[in-house]
Amino acid sequence: VLYGATGYTGQLVTDELVRRGATFTLAGRNPDKLAALATERGQGAPWRAVAADDRAGLRDLLADAAVVINCAGPFT
């Protein structure tokens, strides 16, 4: 699961995961941006919109994940 996928760093990681042929799910807060990223750069990867403060949603999102890559900011 790539969380924070629609930010600058998340998009770079998306590109690398696609380049490596990885199976992954894009995740973050904004469903419109996630859908666009999946189509434009993620080669149709599945996506899920879940807020970072939604504990139940995050548990559900990550329940079957073998790896989690967190690219959610803010970065300073």
N, C-alpha and C positions, 0 to 999 in steps of 0.2 A: 504494500500500500504506500503510495506516495502522497503524503499529506502536505498541503500548501503548494499544490501542483501549479496553480495559475500565476504565482509570483515569478519574478525574474529567475531566481535560483531553481524553482520548481520546474520551469519550462526547460532550463538547461538539463536538469536531471531527466525529464521526460524524453528529451532528444537522445540522451545517452542510453536510457533503457530501451528505447526503440532500436537504436543502432545495435545493441547487444542481443536483440531478439527476446528480451525478458517478457514474462507474463506479469502484468501489474494492474492495479486499480488506481485511478486518479481520484484524489479526494481533496476537499477544501470546503469553503463556505458558500461560494457562489455557483449555483447550478448552471447559469447561462455561460459563465466563463469556463466551467468544467466541460460542458458539452462542446463548446467551440474548440477548446484545447484537444479534446479527444478526437474530434474530426480533423482539425488542421495539422496537428503535430503528433498525436498519440496513436495514429493508425487505428482509430475506432476502439481504443481501450475502454473498458467499462469505467464508470465514474460514479461517485457518491458525494452528495453535498451533506456535510455534517459540520456544525459549528464546533470550535475548539472547546467550548464550555458545556457541550452537550454530552455529559458522561455516559448516559445510556446509549446514545447514538454512536459514540466512539467505541464503546464496548462491542456493540453489534458490528461496526465496521471492521474492527481489528480481531474479532473472534477467531477467524480462520487464517489470519495473516501469518506467514512464516517470517516476514521481515517488514519493518516499518521504517520508511525514510521520511523524516520530518524536515520540511523546508519552510514551515510557517514562521513568519517574522514576529515581531519587528527585529531588524538587524541594525546595529549601530557600529 
